Amino acid sequence: MTTPDELVPTSTKEREFEDAGFTHNLSLTETAVVDVDTGAEWDPAEVRIVHEHRVEGATDPADESVLLALEAPDGTRGTLATSYGPAAEHGEALRRLGTASA
């Protein structure tokens, strides 16, 4: 029996993404996706969302977060954990992820 993705703990998903090669720790600013370790920055529109794992709060469905497995134009692969929905920090940059035309 398989477990629905939304019931899989985020820590398990983090390990799965890391095992799949998403090893960089990424963060988001108003204007860029940033590699926390190297300082490299990319336009969010140029960064592709490969996988996502969404989580709603157990007691408050408005407490929403997402773990994203991202790939930058230079091939850097990493994860970004952030809130989403109305309370999302850097919401405009989050909405722009992966929107550049191929």
Secondary structure, DSSP 8 states (H G I E B T S, - for coil): ----GGGS-HHHHHHHHHHTT--EEEEE-SS-EEETTT--EE-GGGSEEEEEEEEE-SS-TT-EEEEEEEE-TTS-EEEEEEE-STT-TTHHHHHHTT-S--
